[in-house]
Amino acid sequence: MGRSARVLVVNRLADCVSVVDTRSGAVKEAIGTNALPNHVHMSDASTAYVLDKSASGPKGEDHVTRIDVAR
């Protein structure tokens, strides 16, 4: 996440992404996602997209969760 000293960690079975402070190792926040989040993509310094592999959509599609990381 740029120079913020934070990383996003996907918690696949907990259906969330943790924001971890790399200096202290502490989890600062857990952000809920759809079921079975798989990976995170940073589109810029303030926006992350989390792809899940749940196939829980009406036609078996996966979901994307947008996270504003600049907050």
N, CA, C and O of each residue as an XYZ file, in Angstrom:
284
protein
N       0.817     -1.172      0.000
C       0.000      0.000      0.000
C       0.865      1.241      0.000
O       0.685      2.142      0.820
N       1.778      1.278     -0.901
C       2.618      2.456     -1.014
C       3.566      2.596      0.164
O       4.138      1.613      0.634
N       3.726      3.823      0.634
C       4.654      4.110      1.726
C       3.950      4.277      3.057
O       4.464      4.941      3.957
N       2.797      3.688      3.183
C       2.008      3.880      4.386
C       2.393      2.941      5.522
O       1.903      3.094      6.640
N       3.260      1.978      5.252
C       3.667      0.979      6.243
C       2.502      0.082      6.649
O       2.467     -0.442      7.762
N       1.546     -0.087      5.732
C       0.424     -0.993      5.949
C       0.357     -1.954      4.777
O       0.713     -1.602      3.653
N      -0.103     -3.172      5.044
C      -0.346     -4.147      3.986
C      -1.749     -4.709      4.154
O      -2.302     -4.721      5.253
N      -2.312     -5.173      3.051
C      -3.606     -5.844      3.083
C      -3.348     -7.344      3.011
O      -2.604     -7.818      2.153
N      -3.968     -8.077      3.918
C      -3.797     -9.524      3.984
C      -5.156    -10.178      3.819
O      -6.077     -9.901      4.587
N      -5.290    -11.050      2.818
C      -6.549    -11.752      2.569
C      -6.699    -12.886      3.574
O      -5.793    -13.701      3.751
N      -7.854    -12.925      4.226
C      -8.188    -14.005      5.164
C      -9.276    -14.845      4.497
O     -10.468    -14.604      4.688
N      -8.853    -15.816      3.725
C      -9.749    -16.560      2.838
C     -10.933    -17.179      3.564
O     -12.064    -17.043      3.098
N     -10.719    -17.845      4.674
C     -11.816    -18.528      5.360
C     -12.593    -17.628      6.307
O     -13.664    -18.007      6.781
N     -12.066    -16.440      6.589
C     -12.758    -15.508      7.479
C     -13.561    -14.459      6.708
O     -14.231    -13.624      7.316
N     -13.500    -14.498      5.371
C     -14.262    -13.572      4.526
C     -13.953    -12.111      4.838
O     -14.858    -11.286      4.968
N     -12.658    -11.803      4.956
C     -12.268    -10.418      5.207
C     -10.832    -10.184      4.762
O     -10.104    -11.116      4.421
N     -10.446     -8.919      4.775
C      -9.079     -8.493      4.509
C      -8.606     -7.743      5.745
O      -9.308     -6.862      6.242
N      -7.438     -8.078      6.239
C      -6.876     -7.382      7.398
C      -5.921     -6.294      6.925
O      -5.140     -6.499      5.996
N      -5.992     -5.143      7.570
C      -5.030     -4.070      7.357
C      -4.009     -4.208      8.470
O      -4.338     -4.047      9.646
N      -2.762     -4.508      8.100
C      -1.708     -4.780      9.075
C      -0.661     -3.675      9.031
O      -0.179     -3.304      7.961
N      -0.318     -3.160     10.196
C       0.759     -2.182     10.336
C       2.072     -2.957     10.310
O       2.330     -3.767     11.201
N       2.908     -2.717      9.294
C       4.143     -3.490      9.161
C       5.191     -3.125     10.205
O       6.112     -3.902     10.458
N       5.059     -1.972     10.800
C       6.034     -1.582     11.834
C       5.804     -2.342     13.136
O       6.751     -2.781     13.788
N       4.530     -2.489     13.505
C       4.213     -3.144     14.779
C       3.749     -4.588     14.613
O       3.786     -5.373     15.560
N       3.308     -4.932     13.393
C       2.757     -6.262     13.156
C       1.314     -6.396     13.617
O       0.740     -7.483     13.562
N       0.728     -5.296     14.069
C      -0.633     -5.322     14.605
C      -1.674     -5.186     13.490
O      -1.483     -4.449     12.523
N      -2.767     -5.910     13.651
C      -3.901     -5.769     12.754
C      -4.649     -4.514     13.175
O      -5.116     -4.420     14.311
N      -4.766     -3.555     12.276
C      -5.416     -2.284     12.573
C      -6.908     -2.309     12.271
O      -7.685     -1.579     12.887
N      -7.310     -3.163     11.309
C      -8.699     -3.194     10.898
C      -8.948     -4.481     10.109
O      -8.055     -4.983      9.426
N     -10.158     -5.001     10.212
C     -10.596     -6.112      9.365
C     -11.771     -5.611      8.530
O     -12.759     -5.110      9.067
N     -11.650     -5.751      7.215
C     -12.671     -5.257      6.288
C     -13.382     -6.453      5.679
O     -12.749     -7.305      5.056
N     -14.694     -6.518      5.856
C     -15.479     -7.619      5.330
C     -15.501     -7.652      3.811
O     -15.519     -6.609      3.158
N     -15.499     -8.860      3.252
C     -15.592     -9.075      1.812
C     -16.667    -10.128      1.555
O     -17.320    -10.600      2.486
N     -16.843    -10.485      0.303
C     -17.693    -11.617     -0.010
C     -16.968    -12.901      0.394
O     -15.813    -12.857      0.818
N     -17.635    -14.024      0.265
C     -17.066    -15.306      0.688
C     -15.808    -15.663     -0.111
O     -15.724    -15.419     -1.314
N     -14.846    -16.240      0.585
C     -13.622    -16.785      0.003
C     -12.797    -15.780     -0.806
O     -12.516    -16.021     -1.980
N     -12.406    -14.659     -0.195
C     -11.539    -13.716     -0.909
C     -10.243    -14.417     -1.307
O      -9.705    -15.228     -0.552
N      -9.752    -14.095     -2.495
C      -8.611    -14.816     -3.038
C      -7.365    -13.954     -3.179
O      -6.276    -14.392     -2.807
N      -7.494    -12.750     -3.702
C      -6.323    -11.881     -3.822
C      -6.714    -10.416     -3.894
O      -7.873    -10.066     -4.116
N      -5.697     -9.561     -3.698
C      -5.882     -8.109     -3.678
C      -5.084     -7.492     -4.820
O      -3.947     -7.880     -5.088
N      -5.704     -6.526     -5.484
C      -5.006     -5.764     -6.523
C      -5.120     -4.284     -6.172
O      -6.220     -3.773     -5.962
N      -3.989     -3.603     -6.110
C      -3.983     -2.162     -5.887
C      -4.020     -1.468     -7.238
O      -3.118     -1.660     -8.053
N      -5.059     -0.657     -7.491
C      -5.142      0.049     -8.765
C      -4.388      1.374     -8.715
O      -3.932      1.879     -9.741
N      -4.263      1.924     -7.521
C      -3.492      3.139     -7.295
C      -3.187      3.177     -5.800
O      -3.410      2.188     -5.103
N      -2.691      4.284     -5.306
C      -2.290      4.368     -3.898
C      -3.455      4.356     -2.928
O      -3.252      4.179     -1.727
N      -4.684      4.541     -3.425
C      -5.805      4.644     -2.492
C      -6.938      3.646     -2.733
O      -7.909      3.630     -1.976
N      -6.832      2.812     -3.772
C      -7.921      1.900     -4.081
C      -7.415      0.475     -4.269
O      -6.492      0.224     -5.044
N      -8.037     -0.451     -3.545
C      -7.714     -1.870     -3.684
C      -8.973     -2.617     -4.109
O     -10.088     -2.246     -3.741
N      -8.778     -3.661     -4.881
C      -9.873     -4.527     -5.297
C      -9.564     -5.938     -4.817
O      -8.466     -6.453     -5.029
N     -10.549     -6.558     -4.164
C     -10.389     -7.908     -3.644
C     -11.303     -8.828     -4.449
O     -12.514     -8.614     -4.506
N     -10.724     -9.841     -5.064
C     -11.489    -10.813     -5.835
C     -11.775    -12.020     -4.957
O     -10.873    -12.568     -4.323
N     -13.051    -12.433     -4.925
C     -13.363    -13.661     -4.197
C     -13.590    -14.782     -5.197
O     -13.828    -14.534     -6.379
N     -13.516    -15.991     -4.724
C     -13.718    -17.184     -5.553
C     -14.914    -17.974     -5.032
O     -14.858    -19.198     -4.910
N     -15.982    -17.266     -4.730
C     -17.142    -17.914     -4.115
C     -18.098    -18.538     -5.119
O     -18.799    -19.499     -4.806
N     -18.123    -17.982     -6.335
C     -19.096    -18.417     -7.347
C     -20.512    -18.330     -6.783
O     -21.371    -19.144     -7.124
N     -20.754    -17.344     -5.921
C     -22.047    -17.237     -5.243
C     -23.024    -16.295     -5.939
O     -24.140    -16.097     -5.459
N     -22.615    -15.711     -7.070
C     -23.523    -14.849     -7.818
C     -24.634    -15.661     -8.458
O     -24.548    -16.888     -8.510
N     -25.674    -15.002     -8.946
C     -26.825    -15.702     -9.515
C     -26.478    -16.641    -10.667
O     -27.163    -17.639    -10.888
N     -25.414    -16.319    -11.399
C     -24.999    -17.171    -12.525
C     -23.672    -17.855    -12.238
O     -22.965    -18.264    -13.159
N     -23.334    -17.980    -10.954
C     -22.092    -18.639    -10.560
C     -20.855    -17.766    -10.665
O     -19.733    -18.271    -10.649
N     -21.053    -16.453    -10.773
C     -19.902    -15.567    -10.909
C     -19.277    -15.263     -9.552
O     -19.903    -15.409     -8.502
N     -18.031    -14.840     -9.615
C     -17.311    -14.382     -8.434
C     -17.651    -12.906     -8.214
O     -18.383    -12.308     -9.002
N     -17.114    -12.328     -7.142
C     -17.392    -10.935     -6.809
C     -16.093    -10.164     -6.632
O     -15.032    -10.742     -6.394
N     -16.203     -8.841     -6.754
C     -15.088     -7.945     -6.486
C     -15.535     -6.951     -5.419
O     -16.615     -6.368     -5.516
N     -14.700     -6.763     -4.404
C     -14.962     -5.781     -3.359
C     -13.957     -4.645     -3.533
O     -12.752     -4.886     -3.609
N     -14.449     -3.408     -3.596
C     -13.584     -2.219     -3.717
C     -13.339     -1.683     -2.318
O     -14.275     -1.535     -1.532
N     -12.072     -1.390     -2.001
C     -11.688     -0.871     -0.696
C     -10.949      0.442     -0.873
O      -9.982      0.523     -1.631
N     -11.410      1.476     -0.170
C     -10.714      2.760     -0.152
C      -9.671      2.682      0.957
O     -10.020      2.737      2.137
N      -8.413      2.556      0.598
C      -7.370      2.383      1.595
C      -6.812      3.702      2.110
O      -5.965      3.705      3.003
N      -7.267      4.806      1.570
C      -6.770      6.114      2.000
C      -7.519      6.658      3.213
O      -7.210      7.750      3.688
N      -8.475      5.930      3.707
C      -9.278      6.439      4.818
C      -8.585      6.396      6.134
O      -9.157      6.798      7.147
